[in-house]
Amino acid sequence: VTLGRSRAKQFYAGNTEETKKAVLPVLFHGDASFAGQGVCYETMQLQHVQDFGTGGTIHVIINNQIGFTTDPIDDRSTLYCTDLGKTFSCPIFHCNGDDPASVVAAFELAAEWRQSWGSDVLIDLICYRRFGHNETLNPDYTQPGLYQKIAKHPRTEKVFADQLVNTGVATQAELDAIKEGIWKAHEDAFVAADSFKGDTFQWIATKWEGFAKPNEQSHSTPTGVDIDLLKKVGFRLCEAPDGFNLHNGLKRQLKAKREDLEDGTAIDWATAEALAYGTLLLEGDHVRLTGQDVQSGTFAHRHSVIRDQKNGESYCFLDNLNLGKQGKFMARNSILAEYGVLGFELGYTYENPHSLVIWEAQFGDFANTAQVMIDQFISAGEHKWLQQTGLTLLLPHGYEGQGAEHSSCRLERFLQMSDDDEDDIPSFEKDFGRSQIQKANWQVVNVTTPANVFHMFRRQQHRDFRKPLIVASTKSLFRHKLCKSPLSDLGPDSRFERVLDERNAEIAANPDQVDRLIFCSGKIYYELLEKREELGLKNVAIVTVEQIAPFPFDRVKTILETYKNVDIGDGLHPGNVVWCQEEPKNMGPWSYVRPRLVTTAREGMNNDLVMRYVGRRAAASPATGYPKVHAAEQKALVEAALLGHDDQAWQVQRPSKLLGFQT
């Protein structure tokens, strides 16, 4: 986090070698943590990586020669706790904590080395912990010999004072006067703290001035963009420099993209994403996209940075729009790590809110190796430290038969950490959606249209507050024939849709003929849609919840009121209001959306709704590893959602062993 913020300071100060020297990150570690925590390696691995390097970090290891109650022989395999630095050929300065003069010399030498050579430097500050790890720990139990010696050892102040007096550098009276002055300053400050009336937010970076705090009225601006400007940006995304040797496959893609833009009726996911970035850049925002393989995209959909097929030179479309002044676009492939890189990007966002910073996982499943950053910083950072962030996480998610480690971004974890109360009665007032997000800790979305992708990114920057955005992004919709949006849905009168109602014009025009209502989220919508068309069903409406958290109570209430002839259940048994998901029953959105759908009906309509679940059965693993089993599960859940089954007076609650119980 510290390195990311330092890199952002360097970037906004001019992004030169001189600005790198002007910002010096310093990290303090414990001896056991530096030797044992993998994030230390990940962080040091970033030091010379393009757009991650900070020109060197000074790592100060407070070497107490103990980790809580663990001796050095048990907390590492190497002789020194700083031996990690040898991996990167870093200079390592060992100094005696009882000799402040040598400590100062080590720090000065470390700073001079960093400024001269631009690499990380380690300081091994060898000292000791006089008392226990905390107020309740008595170290005599676990290190009796060590603490008997420490009890007899004079304090550092006494050791150094005796040295100064004995060598004639200072008299005892001079040292006593210095000590008395320091203590007086501390005591005066302690007393003054009781009457201090500072601004709670005064420590936040100045670039955040004017942004709304959680308890203040917020505002937003439209996210739609003029069609002509969209086309201008889009055409620039199809043009490589003269003489640039494009891959033949990319030539075809750019030609097709240009034709789609000219026609304006079928904009795909990748184009909508790029248009969002491009228009934000022209508005002055900085856009930074990092993660493994982000330049081309894990699924080869993005191609934000392309390579000349003969000389290997790179070209970035978005950084060369040539449509006037623009912000800097940066797409940078990262090291193969999640914990350290995600923390870096979070720190980057803290410096300046006028930047869209995106971290994309190679697959959403891999976010689990960054769980510490998600749990302790991203989810709870504003609540704990009043520090807003607009960090966006793109987590590819969806069940395509790729197995347990390439199917799920674990939506349920993010939803469980969402801080909205399932029983909280919504006001359904104007601007409910924006004020609801402002009070929430983050947003979790699983969008299904390129238009919503466009508005999703732009909405992040068009509000006077910032919230983390968790996106269960797609893997298969990039090239899906039905996943298209007209350019008009990105135009001036358009916006992000938290819920998308039935999209079939005939069914939407005849809500009274609908007797089965399916709520879902993500790409399962298109599988339901195609099967419904195949069966010729006109009595089933399919609604996608695009923003899952905070839950769109107001929009869902409108939907439920629209389809009056759908059986909502009898208070005990479910009717024909269905939640359909690909994930197992103990995963995915089900546990989050079920009580909120019930609250919507109860508090908004005075109805006792009983939801029907259709999805995979509860499981320990997110997905099967057998393609045939996956296909059978997918077929069963799609058919069960659309057609239902004969439940024989509530006796058959699970129509297939592949699926979960429906109540």
BELFENWO-V875010 format. One record per residue. N is the residue number from 1. PSI is psi in degrees with one decimal (none if undefined). Layout:
N:PSI
N:PSI
This chain:
1:-44.9
2:-43.0
3:-39.4
4:-43.2
5:-37.6
6:-42.7
7:-37.8
8:-41.1
9:-42.6
10:-40.2
11:-50.0
12:-17.6
13:-2.7
14:-14.5
15:47.6
16:172.9
17:-32.9
18:-39.9
19:-28.1
20:-41.2
21:-25.9
22:-15.5
23:116.8
24:108.8
25:136.5
26:126.1
27:135.3
28:132.6
29:159.5
30:158.6
31:-43.4
32:-39.1
33:-38.8
34:-37.7
35:-28.4
36:-25.2
37:122.9
38:-25.8
39:-23.1
40:-42.8
41:-46.9
42:-44.0
43:-43.8
44:-29.2
45:-19.2
46:-10.2
47:-30.4
48:13.2
49:134.4
50:132.9
51:6.3
52:-29.8
53:138.9
54:8.2
55:16.8
56:138.8
57:140.8
58:117.7
59:117.9
60:115.0
61:111.7
62:95.7
63:89.2
64:0.9
65:29.5
66:145.1
67:97.1
68:-92.9
69:10.2
70:130.1
71:155.9
72:-33.4
73:-22.0
74:-17.0
75:3.5
76:166.5
77:-11.6
78:165.2
79:-46.3
80:147.0
81:-15.1
82:8.4
83:-15.5
84:-34.4
85:-25.3
86:-28.8
87:-33.7
88:13.2
89:37.3
90:145.0
91:141.2
92:119.0
93:117.7
94:128.7
95:155.4
96:119.5
97:-19.1
98:0.1
99:83.0
100:-31.4
101:-41.6
102:-31.0
103:-46.4
104:-42.0
105:-39.5
106:-40.9
107:-42.3
108:-42.2
109:-39.6
110:-42.8
111:-41.5
112:-40.2
113:-47.5
114:-44.6
115:-29.1
116:-39.0
117:-9.2
118:33.0
119:166.9
120:150.1
121:140.8
122:136.4
123:117.4
124:95.8
125:96.5
126:115.2
127:-149.7
128:164.4
129:113.9
130:-36.5
131:-166.6
132:174.2
133:-31.6
134:-177.4
135:-23.8
136:-7.8
137:124.0
138:107.4
139:-11.3
140:-26.9
141:-40.1
142:-26.8
143:65.0
144:-45.3
145:-46.1
146:-44.9
147:-18.2
148:-38.4
149:-41.1
150:-38.3
151:-31.2
152:-11.9
153:130.9
154:153.5
155:158.9
156:-41.2
157:-42.7
158:-41.6
159:-46.7
160:-37.6
161:-43.8
162:-38.8
163:-43.0
164:-41.5
165:-45.0
166:-29.1
167:0.1
168:12.3
169:-36.5
170:158.1
171:162.9
172:-35.1
173:-40.7
174:-41.7
175:-39.7
176:-38.0
177:-41.6
178:-45.0
179:-41.7
180:-39.3
181:-40.0
182:-45.3
183:-39.0
184:-42.3
185:-40.8
186:-43.4
187:-41.8
188:-41.8
189:-36.5
190:-43.5
191:-41.3
192:-23.4
193:-29.7
194:-27.5
195:9.0
196:133.5
197:42.8
198:164.7
199:129.4
200:-32.9
201:8.7
202:-19.6
203:-9.2
204:147.7
205:142.4
206:-24.4
207:-7.5
208:5.5
209:137.6
210:-6.6
211:139.7
212:138.9
213:164.7
214:-27.2
215:10.6
216:156.2
217:129.9
218:166.0
219:159.7
220:163.4
221:156.2
222:147.3
223:-11.7
224:154.3
225:147.7
226:135.2
227:-40.6
228:-40.5
229:-39.0
230:-41.9
231:-38.9
232:-45.7
233:-45.0
234:-41.4
235:-35.5
236:-25.7
237:-3.3
238:4.9
239:118.5
240:158.0
241:154.7
242:135.7
243:-1.2
244:126.7
245:96.3
246:150.0
247:140.7
248:-38.1
249:-37.5
250:-33.6
251:-45.1
252:-40.7
253:-43.5
254:-36.7
255:-44.5
256:-38.5
257:-42.8
258:-41.0
259:-40.5
260:-38.9
261:-41.1
262:-40.6
263:-40.7
264:13.4
265:-13.4
266:75.4
267:130.9
268:177.4
269:-50.8
270:-38.7
271:-42.7
272:-41.7
273:-48.2
274:-37.3
275:-36.3
276:-46.8
277:-46.6
278:-43.5
279:-33.6
280:-39.0
281:-41.1
282:-19.8
283:0.7
284:-1.2
285:149.0
286:133.2
287:124.0
288:124.4
289:118.9
290:168.2
291:177.6
292:122.6
293:27.3
294:-23.5
295:-46.2
296:-25.3
297:140.1
298:-34.2
299:23.7
300:42.4
301:-20.6
302:-54.3
303:47.2
304:-26.9
305:123.4
306:161.7
307:135.6
308:129.3
309:-9.4
310:-42.8
311:-3.8
312:2.3
313:149.9
314:156.1
315:135.3
316:114.6
317:-49.4
318:-20.8
319:3.9
320:51.0
321:-33.0
322:42.0
323:23.4
324:-172.9
325:136.8
326:160.1
327:171.0
328:129.3
329:133.2
330:115.6
331:116.7
332:121.5
333:137.2
334:174.7
335:161.2
336:75.8
337:150.2
338:-49.0
339:-59.0
340:-40.4
341:-42.9
342:-40.8
343:-39.5
344:-47.9
345:-35.8
346:-47.2
347:-36.5
348:-39.1
349:-25.8
350:-25.3
351:-38.5
352:121.8
353:-10.7
354:44.5
355:137.7
356:107.2
357:123.9
358:130.2
359:126.0
360:124.9
361:149.3
362:-46.9
363:147.5
364:-29.0
365:-29.5
366:-7.0
367:-18.2
368:-22.1
369:-2.4
370:20.7
371:-32.2
372:-44.0
373:-38.7
374:-46.5
375:-49.3
376:-27.1
377:-58.2
378:-45.7
379:-41.8
380:4.2
381:-43.1
382:-38.1
383:-38.9
384:-38.2
385:4.1
386:21.2
387:112.0
388:155.1
389:142.9
390:22.2
391:133.3
392:130.2
393:120.6
394:115.3
395:93.7
396:127.2
397:140.7
398:149.4
399:107.9
400:15.1
401:22.2
402:3.3
403:180.0
404:-25.2
405:4.5
406:38.1
407:-36.0
408:131.2
409:6.7
410:56.4
411:-36.6
412:-32.4
413:-44.9
414:-37.7
415:-36.0
416:-32.8
417:-3.6
418:136.3
419:16.0
420:142.7
421:128.0
422:-21.7
423:3.4
424:126.7
425:115.9
426:154.6
427:-25.5
428:26.1
429:171.8
430:144.4
431:21.0
432:-44.0
433:-46.0
434:-45.7
435:-32.2
436:-43.7
437:-38.7
438:-33.8
439:-13.9
440:166.2
441:-23.6
442:178.8
443:140.2
444:121.6
445:155.2
446:84.1
447:161.0
448:-1.7
449:147.1
450:-34.9
451:-43.3
452:-29.5
453:-46.8
454:-52.2
455:-30.3
456:-46.7
457:-43.3
458:-33.1
459:-32.4
460:-33.9
461:-9.7
462:25.3
463:155.8
464:32.9
465:166.7
466:139.4
467:144.4
468:146.0
469:118.7
470:117.3
471:117.1
472:83.4
473:168.5
474:163.8
475:-31.3
476:-13.8
477:-7.8
478:-36.4
479:16.1
480:132.8
481:-26.6
482:-13.4
483:75.2
484:155.8
485:142.6
486:150.2
487:-27.1
488:-25.8
489:-4.2
490:0.3
491:-171.7
492:-33.9
493:15.7
494:166.5
495:174.4
496:132.5
497:114.1
498:-30.2
499:136.7
500:116.9
501:176.7
502:130.3
503:-8.8
504:120.7
505:-39.1
506:-45.7
507:-42.8
508:-30.9
509:-12.6
510:63.1
511:-25.5
512:-17.8
513:-2.2
514:125.5
515:7.7
516:126.9
517:119.9
518:122.6
519:138.2
520:-179.7
521:136.4
522:-162.3
523:-13.7
524:-23.0
525:-44.6
526:-30.9
527:-40.1
528:-42.1
529:-47.8
530:-39.3
531:-37.3
532:-41.1
533:-39.6
534:-38.9
535:-13.4
536:29.8
537:131.5
538:-0.9
539:3.0
540:123.8
541:140.0
542:124.9
543:133.4
544:129.8
545:101.9
546:-40.7
547:111.3
548:-43.4
549:139.4
550:147.8
551:132.3
552:67.9
553:-45.1
554:-43.9
555:-37.8
556:-37.6
557:-44.2
558:-41.1
559:-48.5
560:-36.8
561:-26.4
562:-41.3
563:79.1
564:-21.5
565:10.7
566:127.4
567:122.8
568:4.5
569:171.4
570:19.3
571:-19.7
572:-44.6
573:148.4
574:152.9
575:-126.0
576:25.0
577:114.1
578:138.9
579:121.6
580:130.6
581:158.9
582:-30.8
583:159.1
584:160.7
585:-33.0
586:7.8
587:-175.6
588:-165.6
589:-14.3
590:-52.0
591:-26.3
592:-47.1
593:-30.9
594:-55.5
595:-26.9
596:-32.6
597:-40.7
598:-43.3
599:-40.4
600:-47.4
601:-39.8
602:-50.7
603:-28.1
604:-24.1
605:-2.9
606:39.7
607:148.2
608:83.2
609:136.4
610:113.8
611:148.7
612:126.6
613:132.9
614:114.5
615:-176.2
616:154.7
617:160.1
618:142.0
619:159.2
620:-35.5
621:142.7
622:-30.9
623:156.5
624:155.8
625:1.4
626:117.5
627:-38.5
628:-39.5
629:-42.6
630:-47.7
631:-40.0
632:-41.5
633:-44.9
634:-43.5
635:-42.7
636:-42.4
637:-34.1
638:-45.1
639:-39.5
640:-37.1
641:-40.7
642:-40.2
643:-21.7
644:-163.0
645:165.9
646:104.0
647:0.3
648:61.7
649:45.3
650:17.4
651:-24.6
652:97.6
653:-8.9
654:104.9
655:-17.4
656:142.3
657:-14.6
658:-16.8
659:166.0
660:164.3
661:143.2
662:1.4
663:none
